[in-house]
Amino acid sequence: MELKPCPFCGSEVTLTYSSHDNMFHFYHKGDLAPQCGAKEPIDFDGYFVKSLKEAAEAWNRRANDV
């Protein structure tokens, strides 16, 4: 599933999952994190999001989307 860009800086992001902490992590692709005000990783808790697909759907959802 394709991910929308970072809502803060517009850069491309990538998604990983860590079973160690049951978290879905979003990172800027490449070396773009220093240019963005968001601290990496941006995490979604596995308690609320159960799969990579759900995490991507949650990331792509925006408050201003109708």
N, C-alpha and C positions, 0 to 999 in steps of 0.2 A: 504494500500500500504506500502511495506517495504521501509525504509529509508536507504540510504547509510550512513556509519559512518561519523563522523566529519572529514572534509578534513584537519584539522590542527593537530589533535591528534589521530584520528582513533577510538575514543570512540563512543558508540552507542548514538543516539539522539532520542528525542521525539518531537512531533509537537502539538501545541495548537493554538487556534484562540481566539482573543479577539475582541468582537464587540464594546467595549468601544473605542478602538483606531484603529479599522479596520486593525489589524496586525496579521500576522501568526508568531508565536514565536517558535524557535527551541532551545531546552535545552538539555544538556547532561543528560543521564539517571543516576540516583543515585547521588553520591557525586564526580563526575569526573570533574566538571567545574574547580576547583582550579588547576588541573593538566594540563589544556589547556590554551594557550595564548589568545584564543578568548573570548571576553566579552559576557556574556549571558544577555538577550537572543539575538540570532541572528535573526533579524526580516526581514520579507518580507512584503511589503506594500500591503494591500488589494486593492489598486487602480490598481496595476499591476497583482496581483494574485487573482482570484475570488473564489476559493474553496480550501478545504483541499487537494483534489486530485491534483489541479494545483500547490499548494504550494509544495507538495511532489515531483511532477515531476520536478519542478524548482530546488529543493534541490538536487535531484538525478542527475541533469544535471551537467556535469563537463566540463570545457574548453578543457581538453585533450581527452574527449570522442569523438569517431568518429562515 
